[in-house]
Amino acid sequence: MTPTSLLAAAAPALPHTDSNGRLLLAVLLSIGAIVLLITKLKLHPFLALTLGSGLLAAVAAAPFDKLLTSFSTGFGSTVAGVGLLIGLGAMLGKLLADSGGANTIADTVLARTGKRGLPWAMALIAAVLGLPLFFEVGVVLLIPIVLLVARRGSVPLMRIGIPALAGLSVLHGLVPPHPGPLVAVDALKADLGVTLALGLLIAVPTLIVAGPLFARIAERWVGPLEVPAAPGSGSDTAPGPHEPAADGDATPHGTTPAGTGSGTATATRTALPTAVRPGHAPRFGAVLGTILLPVVLMLGKALVDVVVDDPKAGVQRFFDFIGSPLIALLAAVLLAMVTLGRAAGFTKGQVSDSVAKSLGPIAGIVFIVGAGGGFKQTLIDVGVGQAVSEWATDWHVSALLLGWLIAVLIRLATGSATVATITAAGIVAPLAAGMSSSHSALLVLAIGAGSLFFSHVNDAGFWLVKEYFGMSVGQTVKSWSAMETVISVVAIALILPLSLIV
C-alpha cells in the first residue's frame, strides 16, 4: 500500500450528524471563516484552513479528539502523496531558470517567429515553460521577456502579454504536476496519466481562445499602454523572485536587456534570478527533452495501461514504474542536473546549491496544500461529502458542473486557485466513487477550471500582473481578470461535452 492509502486507512471517521441542514451550515460557516481570515485578517492560508477545520467539526458536533486525528491524517496523506512531487517540480524549475534554459527556449522560438506570429510564439513559450514552473516563477521569468519584445518589436503589450499569461495560467490550473491538479488527483483517486493526457487535450484549445484570440479583444478594451521598462533594467544582477529589491521595492525583479545585441531573440535575453551565472546556455533540444521527459513517461504509462490492460504483464509493470509521477519527475531532475546544470558550466557544488535553494520557497505551498488536505479529510469524515453526493443525485446536477461551481465560488471568495481546488475536491470527492478513470480525471479538470475563474483584488496574481504591466485596476480587470474567466468558461465548455464521449 502507498503512504497515502495507509494513512487514509488509519483515519477513524468522525461521528457525524444525520442533519443535512446542520452539515450545510457547518460548511458555509467554515468556508466563510476561511475567507474572512485570509482576505480581511490577512492570516496565512495554512492557519486559516486549520482553524476552519476546527470550526467545521464544532458546528457539525464532531468530537475534538477525533478532529485532531482526522485533520492530521488528511494533512499527512496529502503531503505524502503530493509534497514529494511539488519538491521535485521545484528542483526542475530552479535548474531550468538558473541554467539559462528558459532563455534558450524563448530565444530559439522567437528567433524563428515573425511579428505576426509573436502572440502564438509567446503562448507556446509560456506553455512549455509552464509545465515545470510554478505560476509565480513563470511570471517572473516571462513578463520581462514580454516587455522587452513589445518594446523592441513595437508590438502592443496586450497582444503578446495576454498569450503569455494565458499559457502559464492554463497549465497551472489544468495540468499536473502543478499543486492544485495534483491535490485534486489525490483527493479524487484519479489516474494521473489520464488526467495529464486529458488536461493537455483541454489546455490546447483553451489556450488558443484565451491567449492569441482573446488578446485582440483585450487590446481594444484596455487601449494603448506605454511599455514599462523591464524590471531590473540596467543592472547586471537582479534579486530572485522571492527576494526584496535593494531599494526596498517589493516588486519582483529578474531581467536586464542584453546590451547592444540586435534581433528579437537577443532582445529577450533575461538575467538569471540568482547569483549563479552559466558559462554558456544549454542547447534547445536538451532543454526541451528534459522538460518533456516526465510528461512523456506519464503519458506512456497511461497509453500502455489502455493498450495492454494486464497488470501482470511485464511491459505494463515496467511502464507503471517509470511512468509513476515520483519516478518520472525524479528522472527529469537527475537528467536536468546534466543537460541543464552541467551543460551550462555549473560545478557539482553549483548544481547542488541550485537544487537546495529550490526547496525553501515552496515550504509555504506544501503547508497550505497539507492543511487543505486536512480540511478535505474533515469535510469527508463529518459526512459533508456524502451529503453533497445525495444532493447532487436528488437535484440531478452533473458532478462535473457541481465541482466547477463550487471551485468558482471559493475562488471568488478567497482569491486562491489552490485553496479553491483543494476545498472543492474535498467536497465532491464521494461523487468520484465508481467513476471511470476518464470521468474522474475530467472531474479534476472541471475543478481546476473553476479555480481559475475571475481573479480580482483578493488574488496576489492580480496585483503582480497590474504592477508588471503598469496598468490601472480597471485595465487589469478588463485584461487579466477577463482572461482568467475566459479560460475557466472555455475549459468547462470543452469538458462537459467531452464527458459524453470518453
N, C-alpha and C positions, 0 to 999 in steps of 0.2 A: 504493500500500500504506500501511496505517496504521503509526505508530511501533511499535506492539506487534508487528505482523507482520514488520516489517523487523528488529527486534531478535531475534525468535524465529528468523527465517531465518538470522541471522548466528551463532547459537549452535551450536558443534560439539558433537555428542553425546559424552558421556563414555564411554570404553570400559568396558563393564560385564561382570560375571561371569555365567556361564551357570548358576551355582548359585542356585536359588531359596531354598535354606536360608540361604545367606550373605546374600542380599538381605533376607530376613526378619529375620535377626539385626541387620543394619545399620539397618533401620527401627526395630526395637524399642529398640536402644541409643541411636539419635539422638533419638527421641521421649522416651525415658526421661531422657536428659541434659537436654533442653529443659525437661521437667517439673521435674527436680531444680534446675536453675539458676534457674527462675522462682519456684518455691514455697519451696525451702529456702534457697537462697543469695540470694534477692531480687534477682537480676540482671535488668536491663531486658530485656523480650522481644526487642528488636532484637538485642542482643548474644547472647542465648540462642539465637535462631534462626540467627544467623550461625555460632556455634560448633557448633550441632547439624548444620548443613550440612557443616562440615568433618569431623566425626566420621562422618557418613553416608558420605561419599566415601572416607574412610580405611578403614572396615570393608569397604566394597564394593570395595576395591582399585582405586579410580579415581585417576589421576594428579592431583596437586595443581595443576599449571599449568592443566589442563583444568577443575578445580573452580572456580578463580577466574573463568574466563571464563563458566562455566555459571551461577555464583551472581550475578555482576554483570549478566549478560544477563537473568536472571529478575527481578532487582531493578529494572533499568531498564524492562523491558517492563511490569511491574506498575504502577510509578509513572506511566509514560506513559499507561497505559490507565485507571488509577483515581485517581491523585493529583489530576489536574485536577478531577475530579468531586467528590472529597472537599472540595477547596478551595472550589468554588462552592457546595456544600451548606452549608459552614460560614458563608460570607458571607450566604446566605439566612437561615439560622437566627439569626445575630447581628442582622441587621436586624429580624427578627421579634421578637426579645427586646427590643432597645433601643428600638424604636419604640412599644412597648406593644401590639403586635399580638397577642401571646399573651394579654394581659389582655382584649383586645377579644373574642377567640374565647371565652374562658372566661366572661366576664360575659354575653355575649349568649345563649349556650346555657343557662347556669344560671339566668338571669333568667326563662326560659320553661319551667323544669322544676319540678315539684312534688317533695315529699320522697321519694315512692315511685320517681320516675324518676331520682333523683340518681346511683345506680350506673351506669345506662345513659348518663347525660349525661357522667359522668367518663370512661367508656370512649370515648365519641365525641370528647371534647376531646383525650384522650391520643392517639387515633388520628390526628386531624387535625394536632395539633402534632408528632406523631412522624414525619410524612412528611419534613420538612426538618431536624429537630433530631436531634443525636446523643443517645444514650440518657442519658448523664450530665447533659447540659444540660437535657434534658426533665425529668429527675428534679428538678433544682434549681428549675426553674420550676413544676412541677406539685405537688410534695409540700407546699409551703406553702399552695397553694390547697386541697388535700385537708384539711390540718389546720384551716384556717380554716372551711371548710364544715362539717366534722364538729363543731367546737366551737360555731359559731353555730346550726347546724341540729339539734343534739342527735342526730346520726346516728352509729352505731357506726363507729369508724375503719376497721375491716377492710371494711365494706360498701362504702365508696367508695374506699378506698386500693387494694385489690386490682384493681378495674377500671382505675384509672388506671395502675398499674404494668403490668398486662397489655397495655393499649393501646400503651404505649411499647415493651415487650419484643417483642411480636408484630411490630410494624413494623420494629424494629431487626434481627430475625433473618431476616425473610422478604421484605422489600420494599426494592428499590433506591430511592434512592441511598445507602443505608447501606453502610459499608465492607465488611462481610462478604459480603452478597449481590453487591456489585459485583465483588469479587475472584473469587468463585465463577463469576460470569457470564464474566469474562475468562478464567479458567483452563479452563472447560469449553466455551468458544466458543459460549455460549448466546445467544439473541436477547434483548436487554434488554427490549424492548417486550412480548414474550410472557411473559417472566419476571415483569414487573411486573403484567401482567393476571392471570396465574395466581396470583401472590403475593397480590394483593388478594382473589381468589376464595377462597383458602385462609384468609387472615387474618381475614375477617369472621366465619365460624362459629367459628374457633379463639378469637377474642377474646370472642365471646358465652359460650362454655363456660368459658374460663379466667378471664373477668372477672366480670360480674354474677352468673353462676350459681355459680361456684366460691367467690365472695366469701361467700355464705351459709354454706358449709361451713367456710371458713377462720375465719369469725366465731365458730363454735361451737368449733372446735379451739383457737383462741388464747384465747378468753374475753374478758371486758371489758377494754378498755385505757383508761387515762387519756390523753386527748388532749394531747400536749405543746404548749407554746406554739410558734407559728410562728417559725422561725429569723429572727433579726433584729428581733423584735417590739420596738416602742417606739423604733426608730431611723429616722431619715429617710433614711438611706443605708445601703447594705449592700455589702460587697465582692463581687466576682464569684465565680463558681463555681470559678475556678482561683486565687483569691487567698486568703491567710490572713486570718482574722479579726483585729481589732485586739488582742484579748486573747490571741492565740496559739492559740486553739482551732482545731483542724484541720477541724471540721465545717463543711461549706459553709453559707453564708448566702445569703439572697436575698429576704426578704419583710418587709413590715410591714403591720399592719392598716390599714384605710382610715379610721381615725378613728372618728367617731361615726355614719357612714352606716348605713342600715338596709337589710335585704333581702339575699337570698343573693348577688346579683350584686355588690353593693357589698362584701360581706364577703370576696369572693375577690380583691379588688384586690391585686396584688403589686407590690412595689417592683422597679425595674429592676436588673439585676445589673451595671450600670456607672454611672459618674459622670454620663453623659448622661441628661437627663430630657426627655421630649417635651413640647411645648407643649400638645398635645391628641392623643388616641388616634386612629389611623386607623379608617376605617369597616369594619364587619364584612364587607361584600361585597367590598371591595377586598382585605382581608387573605385571605379565603378564596380569591378568584380568583387571587391571587398565589401562594399555597401550591400550589394545584392545577394551575397552568399547566404545569409540566413533566410532571406525570402525564398531563394531557390530551394534550399533544403526543406523548409517547411511546406512549400507547395509540392515538392516532390513526394513528401510523406503523404500528403492528402491525396495526390493522384494515385499512388501505389495502393493506398487503403481502398480506393474505389475500384481500381482495376483488378487487384489480386483478391482482396476481401477474404483472406485466410490468415488469421492471427498466428497460426503455427508455421506458416511458410517462411523460409529463411530470408527471402528478399524483403518481405514485409516487416519482419522483425528488425532487419538491418536499417530500413528506412524509418521505422518507428523510433529507432535510437538516434540516428544522425539528424532526423527531422524534428526531434523534440526541441522546444524553444530554448531550453537551457543549453543543450549541446550545440545547436545552430548558432546561437549568439556567442557562446564561448569560442567556437571555431573561428568566427568572424573577428573576435577580439585578438586571438592569437595570431591570425593572419595579418591583421592590421598592424601589429607590432613590427612586422617585417615589411609589408607592402607600403605602409604609410610612414611609420616611425623611422625604421632603419633606412628606408629609401630616401627619406628627407635628410639623412645625415645625422640623425639623433644617435647619441651614445646609448648604451644599455641603461645607464643611470637616468638619462633624459626621458627615455621611453617609460621607465618605471615611475618617474616623477609625474609625467603626464597622466598616466593611469591612476596614480594615487590621488591626484588633485581632482579627478572627476567625481569622486565619491562624496566629498564634502557638501557641494551644493545640492545634492539630491537627498540628503538626510531628511529635510523637511517634507519632501514629496513622499518618501517612504512612510513617515509617521502619519501624514494625512491619509494616505491610502490604507494604512493599517487601522487607523481609527474609523475610517469609513467601513472597513471590513467588520469591525466590532459593532458598529451601528447596524450594519446589514444583518449580522447574526442575531442581534437583539430584536430587530424587526421580525425576523423569521421565528424566533423562539417564543415571542409573546403571541404569535398567531396572526400577525398582520398579513403576511404573505398568503396564508390560506384564505383569509377574509377577502383579499383582493381577487384571488382566484375565483371565489364564489360570486363576487360582484360581477366580474367580467363575464362569467357564464350566464348569470341572470340577465344582464343587460345586453348580451351578445356583442360585446366590444372586442375588436381584434386585439390580441395580445401585443402585436407589433405597434399598433396605433396607441394603445394604452401606455406602453413603455415610452414611446416618443413624447406623449403629452405630459407624463409625469416628469421626465427629464427636462422638458421645456419649462415647466412651472418652477422647478428647483433652480434651473439655470437663471431664469429671470430674477428669482429672489436672491440667490447667493452670489451670482456672477462667476461661479467656478464651474467649469466644464467637468472637472474631475469629481467634485462633490456631487454634481447632478448625476453623473454616470453611476457612481458608487451607490447613492441612495436609491435611484430608480431601479437599478439591478437588484438590490436587496428586496424592494417591494414586490417586484414582478417575478422573482426567482421561482416560486411554485408553478407559474404558468409555463415554465420551460420543461417541467417534468413530463416525460412522454413525447416531447417534440423530437422530430428527426434532427440530425446533425445540421442540415442546411437551414431549417427553420429556427433552431436555437441560435445559430450564427447570425441569421437575419434579425433576431430579437436584439442581439448585441449591437448590431449596426443601427437599428432603429433608436435604441437608447443613446448611442453615440451621436447620431444625427440630432436628436433633441437637445443634447447637451451643448450644442453649438449655437442655438437659437438666440438671436439679437443680443449680442454683447453690448452692454451700456456702461453707465458711470460706476457701477459697483464691480467692474471687472478690471483687473490690473492691465490686461492686454489692451483695453480701450485707451488708457492713458499712455501706454507705451507707444502705440501707433500714432496717437494725436501729437505727442511731443516730437517723435522722429520726423513726421511729415510736416510739422509746423502748421497744423490745422486748428480751427476753432472746434468747440464741442459740436456745434451744428453740422459742420463739414464732416466730422468724424462719424456722426450718426448716419449721414447720407452715404458714406462710403464704407467704412469698416463694419458698422452695425448692420447696415443693409446687406452687405456681402455675407456676413455670418448667417443672416436669416435666409438668404438665397441658398446657401449651402445646406442648411437644415431642411428646408422645404423640398428642394430638388432631390436630396438624398432619400427622404421618406417617400416621395412620389415615385422613386425608382424601386425602393424596397418593397412596397406593398404589392405592385403587380408581379414583381419577381417571385414573391412568395407563392403565387398561384402556379408558377412554372416549375420551380425546383422542389 
